[in-house]
Amino acid sequence: MASQEMDSQKMDCQEMDSQETASQITVSADDICSICLNSMMKGEALFISACNHHFHFDCIANSVKAHNTECPLCRVPLVSLRNVVAPQPPTPYQIPLQVQQRAPLERMLTMTSQVLDIPAEDVVNEAELYRIFNTNSHRNNSRMSDAPSNVKFIEAKTTLEVGGVRWNQERNLYAMVSLKAPILIDENNVRVPLDLLLIVDRSNSMYGDKMKLLKRTLSYIVTQMKSNDRLSIVSFNGTADVISGLKMMNDVGKQRIENQIQNDEKLMASGSTDISNALKLGIELLNKRQTKNPLTSILLLTDGQDSVPLSSYTEIMSRLPPGTTCHTFGYGRDHKANILSTIAETSSGTFTHIDELNTIGNSYAHVLGGLFSCIAQNIEIKIELEKNYRITKIHSALSHSTVPNQTVTVKLNDLNADEKRDLVFEIHVPTVNEEEHLSDQIGHVALRYIDPASKQMALIENIPITLIRLNITDESILFSVNYDLDVQRNRVLTTKALKEAIWYAERGNMEQACKITRDVIDHIKLSMSSQNILCQELIEDLNNSIQKFQNDQQQFAAHMTTMSRNHSDQRSTYNSPHFVSSRTYVTPMQQQQINSYQSYSTSIL
């Protein structure tokens, strides 16, 4: 029945306007439908607009149904098709708006509702998108059963603190699982399509150069989007507004959103700051999507704070669509680093403290470089040990199953091209029966993840964990600590100490915050890997934090929060030039974006 109705619509459309026809016409192999980005083949139902642009009939019909009643390429009204395919009215969004006059807690409990008219989204042909990546993708990120022989895999290996423990000894050992993503090399410059939501502060404190540089950054982001990416902008002061719904970033979409960035009054600085309403609105917009791109992310920037408690933001973030990351940016001195960091951490995003006005663009470029190179999602690392061996502690903020246990699963949200992750944990090593201990393998690791392009599952199994217990001929393996693991142990210790120091700094006890920082410096200096480049840079950054901010608790907490998150996640964000240790995590794609923004910024001055 549905098929008959669609055929009738095609015929009616053909009869209404000889220039707007849906017919089976001859096309060349180079003709591409600008909506789904697939070839238009002979024999397919196609649509030719009055402006002589070609589309698949189903693509343009679905677009009109979604309330897009103009040609996607030149905006000429699709009169005859609009009359045939009735657009569906946009679904109103019920967004709770806080009553500003009430106390913070009462304000969160007492809400009123307002119906907001969210612009309709451009439609994503999800089935076709995944078909393309399943059959033609050249991405180097997964071990599938049908993967070509030249596919590069995520590399995984295990490391123990020492190489051996005598069979009659019992002790705890540090251990590590290391993941290394391949470099993303794509001669066709193809990447996984992205739904990107930009939430930006337009309060009065953003007036002048701040807003000017923010708009420049937004314009740069538009230039970096591919035609099958979608972009939406929400701005906020005391209220939140959608400037643009999720729009495809083809040439027309880019021009339209650029005009909005430069001219929309909702990007003019005025009013107070209410981050929570903007976040609710953005999350609701994403939850109400009719179609989705494989990747979804939010970038949230503010230079201020509101009076909403941290617990309420945790509840707001619980509504975030699965797999969505939220990256936060706090500019200047007046934002609450702990709230923005928590928002980011709950979604596996990053937090960036922006200390200088002219670094807003670089800060966004760091994050874009990661988003544009995601090669794995929903990563699960399963560690399974032999009988009587136990995993006693996981030294990571990542979600994991209960410890102590013989088997533990650790979850990682995503991995970008050329990134490395080192999961440090502790193992209890028991005494063993000399006669029954037949193998040096005391356990194994399995890795599985989702390829974001094809949505296929990748699986790497039986990565061995080995420890010599019998026939130890080289005594040094009992005492020689693994150098690489010691470096990562210093990193883990630093992130733990920084979190504690930040806690004291936020409560005004800078004496204790600085003491904790000095103690971790002393520990690194005494470690066997103290001369490692990362360890030296950690010492340098920790010393700088004391020298520069021992009398400024707000700046100490903000800078150290960024540093702590960088090293906890092993992921780079922009940091002050005075702090250098996080640059070890900068990937080639991030550096490419940083260079690209600098060139862009220079070209428009």
C-alpha positions in Angstrom: 0.0 0.0 0.0 2.8 2.4 1.0 4.6 1.6 -2.3 1.4 2.3 -4.3 1.0 5.7 -2.6 4.6 6.6 -3.3 4.3 5.7 -7.0 1.1 7.8 -7.1 3.0 10.7 -5.7 5.7 10.4 -8.3 3.2 10.4 -11.1 1.2 13.3 -9.7 4.4 15.3 -9.3 5.3 14.5 -12.9 1.9 15.7 -14.2 2.0 19.0 -12.2 5.2 20.5 -13.6 7.1 19.3 -16.6 10.3 20.8 -15.2 9.9 18.9 -11.9 9.7 15.3 -12.8 10.3 11.9 -11.1 11.2 9.5 -13.9 13.6 6.9 -14.9 16.2 8.9 -16.9 19.7 8.3 -18.2 22.4 9.6 -15.9 26.2 9.4 -16.0 28.3 7.5 -13.4 29.5 10.9 -12.1 26.0 12.1 -11.1 25.7 12.1 -7.3 22.6 12.8 -5.2 23.6 15.6 -2.9 21.3 14.4 -0.1 22.6 10.8 0.3 25.9 11.3 -1.6 25.3 8.1 -3.7 25.4 7.7 -7.4 22.1 8.1 -9.3 21.9 5.0 -11.5 19.9 4.3 -14.7 16.5 2.8 -13.8 16.2 4.5 -10.4 13.4 6.8 -9.5 14.9 10.3 -9.8 13.6 13.8 -9.3 14.7 16.9 -11.4 13.8 20.2 -9.9 12.8 23.4 -11.8 16.4 24.6 -11.2 17.7 21.5 -13.0 19.2 19.7 -9.9 18.9 15.9 -9.7 18.1 13.8 -6.6 16.9 10.4 -5.7 13.1 10.7 -5.5 13.0 9.0 -2.0 15.7 11.3 -0.7 14.1 14.5 -1.8 10.6 13.3 -0.7 11.9 12.4 2.8 13.6 15.8 3.0 10.3 17.6 2.1 8.5 15.5 4.7 11.0 16.7 7.3 9.9 20.3 6.4 12.8 21.2 4.0 10.7 22.5 1.1 13.5 24.1 -0.9 16.1 22.7 -3.2 19.0 21.6 -1.0 21.5 23.2 -3.4 20.1 26.5 -4.4 17.0 27.0 -2.2 14.5 27.3 -5.1 11.0 26.4 -3.7 10.0 22.8 -4.7 6.4 23.9 -5.4 4.9 20.8 -7.1 6.7 18.3 -4.8 5.7 20.4 -1.7 2.1 20.1 -2.7 2.3 16.3 -3.2 4.5 15.3 -0.2 3.0 17.0 2.8 5.7 18.0 5.2 5.3 16.7 8.8 4.9 19.5 11.4 8.0 19.7 13.6 7.6 18.0 17.0 7.5 20.7 19.7 10.1 20.3 22.4 9.1 20.6 26.0 12.0 22.2 27.8 11.8 22.8 31.5 12.7 26.5 32.2 13.8 27.4 35.7 12.0 30.1 37.7 14.8 32.6 38.2 13.5 34.3 41.3 13.6 31.2 43.5 16.5 29.8 45.6 18.8 27.3 43.7 17.4 24.1 45.1 13.8 25.2 45.0 14.4 26.5 41.5 15.5 23.0 40.3 12.4 21.4 41.9 9.9 24.1 40.7 9.7 24.1 36.9 7.5 25.5 34.2 7.4 24.4 30.6 7.6 26.3 27.4 7.1 24.9 23.9 10.1 25.6 21.7 10.0 25.4 18.0 13.2 23.5 17.0 14.1 23.8 13.4 13.7 20.6 11.5 16.8 18.4 10.9 18.2 17.4 7.6 17.7 13.7 7.0 20.5 11.2 7.2 20.2 8.0 5.1 21.6 5.8 7.8 21.2 2.5 6.0 22.9 3.7 2.9 25.7 5.3 5.0 26.6 2.1 6.7 26.3 0.2 3.5 28.9 2.4 1.9 31.3 2.1 4.8 30.8 -1.7 5.0 31.7 -2.2 1.4 34.0 0.6 0.4 35.7 1.9 3.6 39.5 2.0 3.7 39.6 2.7 7.4 42.4 0.9 9.3 40.8 0.1 12.6 39.2 -3.3 13.0 39.9 -7.0 12.8 36.8 -8.4 11.1 36.5 -11.8 9.6 36.3 -10.4 6.1 38.8 -7.6 6.6 41.3 -7.2 3.8 44.9 -8.3 4.3 46.2 -4.8 4.5 44.0 -3.7 7.3 45.9 -2.3 10.4 44.6 -3.4 13.8 44.5 -1.8 17.2 47.6 -3.2 18.8 47.2 -4.6 22.3 49.9 -6.0 24.7 50.4 -6.8 28.4 53.2 -5.9 30.7 54.0 -6.9 34.3 56.1 -5.0 36.8 58.7 -7.8 36.9 59.3 -10.9 34.7 59.1 -13.6 37.4 58.1 -14.5 40.9 59.3 -17.7 42.5 56.6 -20.4 42.8 56.7 -20.4 46.7 56.4 -16.6 47.0 53.2 -14.5 47.3 53.1 -10.8 46.5 51.2 -8.0 44.7 52.4 -6.9 41.2 51.6 -3.9 39.0 50.5 -4.8 35.5 49.4 -3.0 32.4 47.4 -3.4 29.3 48.4 -1.1 26.5 46.3 -0.2 23.4 47.8 1.6 20.4 45.5 2.8 17.6 46.8 2.9 14.0 47.6 6.1 12.2 44.6 7.1 10.1 45.7 7.2 6.4 42.9 7.8 3.9 43.9 8.9 0.4 40.3 9.7 -0.3 40.0 12.1 2.7 36.9 10.2 4.0 36.0 10.1 7.6 33.1 9.0 9.8 30.2 11.5 9.5 29.5 13.5 12.7 26.5 15.2 14.3 28.0 18.2 16.1 26.2 20.4 18.6 27.8 23.7 19.6 26.5 25.2 22.8 28.0 28.7 23.3 27.7 31.4 26.0 26.2 34.7 24.8 26.0 36.4 28.2 27.0 40.0 28.7 30.5 39.0 29.9 31.2 37.7 26.3 30.8 41.2 24.8 33.5 42.5 22.5 36.6 40.6 21.6 35.4 37.4 23.3 32.4 37.1 21.0 34.4 38.2 18.0 36.9 35.4 18.5 34.1 32.9 19.3 32.4 33.7 16.1 35.7 33.3 14.2 36.1 29.9 15.8 32.5 28.9 14.9 33.1 29.9 11.3 36.3 27.9 11.2 34.4 24.8 12.5 31.9 25.2 9.6 34.8 25.2 7.1 36.1 21.9 8.5 32.8 20.0 8.3 32.2 17.5 5.5 29.1 17.5 3.3 27.6 14.5 5.2 28.3 16.0 8.7 25.5 17.8 10.4 25.9 20.9 12.6 23.6 22.6 15.1 24.1 25.7 17.3 22.5 26.5 20.7 23.3 29.8 22.4 22.5 30.9 25.9 22.4 33.7 28.4 19.6 33.6 31.0 17.6 31.6 28.4 18.6 29.1 25.7 17.8 29.3 22.0 18.4 27.0 19.0 20.1 29.1 16.3 20.2 26.2 13.8 18.8 22.7 13.8 21.0 19.8 12.6 21.8 20.8 9.0 23.9 19.0 6.5 27.2 20.8 5.9 27.0 20.9 2.1 27.9 24.2 0.4 24.4 25.6 0.9 24.2 24.5 4.5 27.5 26.0 5.3 26.5 29.3 3.8 23.3 29.4 5.6 24.8 28.7 9.0 27.7 31.1 8.4 25.1 33.9 7.8 23.4 33.0 11.1 26.8 33.0 13.0 27.5 36.5 11.7 24.0 38.1 11.8 21.7 36.2 14.3 20.8 38.4 17.2 20.9 35.3 19.4 24.7 35.5 19.1 24.9 39.0 20.5 26.3 39.3 24.0 23.8 40.3 26.7 22.1 39.0 29.9 23.1 36.5 32.6 24.4 32.9 32.5 22.3 29.7 32.8 24.3 26.8 31.5 21.9 24.1 32.7 19.0 25.2 30.4 21.2 25.2 27.4 22.5 21.8 28.2 19.0 20.4 28.7 17.9 22.0 25.4 20.8 20.6 23.5 20.4 17.1 24.9 16.7 17.2 24.1 17.4 18.2 20.6 19.7 15.2 20.2 17.3 12.8 21.8 14.5 13.9 19.4 16.5 13.2 16.3 14.7 11.2 13.6 18.0 10.1 12.0 21.6 10.0 13.3 25.1 10.1 12.0 27.5 7.5 13.4 29.3 10.0 15.7 27.7 12.6 18.0 29.4 15.2 20.2 28.6 18.4 22.1 31.1 21.3 22.5 30.1 23.6 25.4 31.8 26.9 26.1 31.2 29.4 28.9 33.1 32.1 30.7 30.8 32.1 33.7 28.8 30.1 36.1 25.3 29.6 37.4 23.9 28.6 40.8 22.8 25.1 39.8 24.4 22.5 42.0 26.7 19.8 40.7 24.2 17.0 41.5 21.7 18.6 39.2 24.2 18.6 36.3 24.8 14.9 37.0 21.1 14.3 36.5 21.0 16.4 33.4 23.9 14.4 31.9 22.1 11.1 32.6 19.7 12.0 29.7 22.6 12.2 27.2 22.1 9.9 24.2 24.3 6.8 24.5 27.7 7.2 22.9 27.5 11.0 22.9 30.6 12.9 24.2 30.5 16.3 25.7 33.6 18.4 25.6 33.6 21.5 27.8 35.6 24.7 27.6 35.9 27.2 30.5 37.2 30.6 29.6 38.9 33.0 32.1 38.6 33.1 35.8 34.8 33.0 36.5 33.8 29.5 35.4 33.6 26.5 37.8 36.2 24.1 36.6 34.9 21.2 38.8 31.4 21.4 37.2 32.6 21.7 33.6 35.1 18.9 34.2 32.4 16.6 35.7 30.1 17.3 32.8 32.9 16.2 30.4 34.0 13.2 32.5 30.5 11.7 32.8 30.4 11.6 28.9 34.0 10.6 28.3 34.7 14.1 27.0 37.5 16.5 27.7 37.7 19.7 29.8 39.8 22.6 28.6 40.7 25.7 30.7 41.2 28.6 28.3 43.5 31.1 30.0 44.1 33.5 27.1 41.6 35.1 24.8 43.4 34.3 21.5 43.5 30.6 22.3 39.8 29.8 21.9 40.3 28.6 18.3 43.3 26.4 19.2 41.3 24.9 22.1 38.5 23.8 19.7 41.0 22.6 17.1 42.5 20.1 19.6 39.0 18.6 20.1 38.1 18.6 16.4 41.2 16.7 15.6 40.1 13.9 17.9 36.4 13.9 16.7 37.6 13.7 13.1 39.7 10.7 13.7 37.6 8.4 15.9 38.3 4.7 14.9 36.7 2.7 17.8 33.8 3.1 20.1 32.3 1.1 23.1 35.7 -0.6 23.8 35.7 -3.4 26.3 38.9 -4.8 27.8 38.4 -8.1 29.5 41.2 -9.3 31.8 40.9 -12.9 32.9 43.4 -14.6 35.3 44.1 -18.2 36.2 42.9 -19.9 39.3 43.9 -18.1 42.6 45.3 -15.1 40.8 43.3 -11.9 41.5 43.0 -8.4 40.1 43.0 -6.3 43.2 42.9 -2.7 41.9 42.3 -0.8 38.7 44.2 2.5 38.6 41.9 4.4 36.3 38.7 6.5 36.4 37.3 4.2 33.6 34.1 2.2 34.4 35.0 -1.3 35.4 33.5 -4.4 37.1 34.0 -5.2 40.7 37.4 -5.8 42.2 39.0 -7.9 43.6 38.1 -10.5 41.1 39.6 -13.2 38.8 37.9 -11.5 35.8 37.4 -7.8 35.3 36.0 -5.9 32.4 37.0 -2.2 31.8 35.0 0.0 29.5 36.5 2.8 27.3 34.2 5.1 25.3 36.4 5.7 22.3 39.8 5.7 20.8 41.1 8.1 18.1 43.7 7.4 15.4 47.3 7.2 16.7 46.2 7.4 20.4 47.6 5.2 23.1 46.0 3.9 26.3 47.7 2.3 29.2 45.5 0.6 31.8 47.5 0.1 35.0 46.2 -2.4 37.5 47.4 -4.6 40.4 47.5 -8.4 40.6 47.7 -10.6 43.7 50.2 -13.4 42.9 49.7 -16.5 45.0 52.1 -19.3 45.8 51.7 -22.2 43.4 52.1 -26.0 43.5 55.5 -26.6 41.8 54.2 -29.9 40.2 50.9 -28.5 38.9 52.2 -25.2 37.5 52.6 -26.2 33.9 52.7 -22.8 32.1 54.1 -19.3 32.4 50.8 -17.8 31.2 48.8 -16.6 34.2 45.9 -15.1 32.3 44.9 -13.4 29.1 43.2 -10.3 27.7 40.4 -9.9 25.2 39.5 -6.7 23.4 36.3 -5.9 21.5 35.0 -2.6 20.1 32.6 -1.1 17.6 33.8 0.3 14.3 31.9 3.6 14.1 31.8 3.7 10.4 30.3 0.2 9.7 28.9 -0.5 13.2 30.6 -3.9 13.0 32.1 -5.6 16.0 35.8 -6.1 16.1 37.4 -8.7 18.4 40.9 -9.5 19.4 41.4 -12.5 21.7 43.9 -14.4 23.8 46.5 -11.7 24.4 48.6 -13.5 27.0 49.7 -12.4 30.4 52.9 -14.2 31.3 54.9 -14.5 34.5 57.7 -17.0 35.1 57.2 -19.0 38.3 59.5 -22.1 37.8 63.0 -22.7 36.4 64.2 -19.1 36.9 67.7 -19.1 35.6 68.1 -15.3 35.4 67.8 -13.8 38.9 67.4 -10.3 37.4 63.9 -10.9 36.2 62.8 -11.1 39.9 64.0 -7.6 40.6 64.2 -5.5 37.4 61.2 -3.3 37.2 59.8 -2.7 33.7 60.7 0.8 32.6 57.5 1.5 30.6 55.3 0.4 33.3 57.1 2.6 35.8 56.5 5.6 33.6 52.8 4.9 33.5 52.8 4.3 37.3 54.2 7.8 37.7 51.5 9.2 35.4 48.8 7.4 37.4 50.2 8.6 40.7 50.3 12.2 39.4 46.7 12.2 38.3 45.6 10.8 41.7 47.7 13.4 43.6 46.4 16.3 41.4 42.8 15.3 42.2 43.5 15.5 45.9 45.4 18.8 45.5 42.5 20.3 43.6 40.1 19.3 46.3 42.2 21.2 48.9 42.7 24.2 46.6 38.9 24.6 46.0 38.5 24.8 49.7 41.1 27.4 50.2 43.8 25.2 51.7 46.7 26.0 49.3 49.3 25.0 51.8 48.1 21.3 51.7 47.5 21.5 47.9 51.1 22.5 47.4 52.4 19.9 49.8 50.7 17.1 47.9 52.1 18.5 44.7 55.7 18.6 46.1 55.3 15.0 47.5 54.5 13.6 44.0 57.4 15.5 42.5 59.7 13.9 45.1 58.3 10.5 44.3 58.9 10.8 40.5 62.4 12.0 41.1 63.2 8.9 43.1 61.7 6.5 40.6 63.7 4.5 38.1 62.1 6.3 35.2 62.7 9.8 36.5 64.7 10.7 33.4 62.0 9.7 31.0 60.7 12.7 28.9 57.2 12.5 30.2 58.4 12.2 33.8 60.6 15.2 33.4 57.8 17.2 31.9 55.5 16.2 34.8 58.0 17.4 37.3 58.3 20.7 35.3 54.6 21.3 35.1 54.0 20.5 38.8 56.8 22.9 39.8 55.3 25.6 37.6 51.9 25.1 39.2 53.3 25.8 42.6 55.5 28.8 41.5 52.7 30.5 39.5 49.6 29.7 41.5 50.4 29.0 45.1 48.6 32.2 46.0 45.8 31.8 43.5 43.5 28.9 44.3 41.2 29.4 41.4 43.9 29.4 38.7 45.7 26.5 40.4 42.4 24.4 40.4 41.6 25.3 36.8 45.0 24.5 35.4 45.5 21.4 37.5 42.0 20.1 36.5 43.0 20.3 32.8 46.3 18.6 33.5 44.7 15.9 35.6 42.2 15.1 32.9 44.9 15.1 30.2 47.0 12.5 32.0 44.1 10.5 33.3 42.6 10.2 29.8 46.0 10.2 27.9 44.4 12.7 25.6 45.6 16.1 24.6 43.6 19.4 24.9 44.9 22.9 24.8 46.9 23.9 27.8 48.8 27.0 28.8 52.2 27.4 27.1 53.7 27.2 30.6 52.6 23.6 30.9 54.1 21.1 28.4 53.5 17.5 29.6 50.2 17.0 27.8 51.8 17.6 24.4 53.0 14.0 24.4 49.4 13.0 23.6 48.9 15.3 20.6 48.0 13.1 17.5 48.8 13.9 13.9 45.2 14.8 13.2 45.1 17.2 16.2 48.3 18.9 15.0 46.8 19.1 11.5 43.7 20.9 12.9 45.9 23.2 15.1 47.9 24.2 12.0 44.8 24.6 9.9 43.2 26.9 12.4 46.3 29.1 12.7 46.4 29.4 8.9 42.7 30.2 8.8 43.0 32.8 11.5 45.9 34.5 9.8 44.2 34.5 6.4 41.2 36.5 7.6 43.1 39.1 9.6 
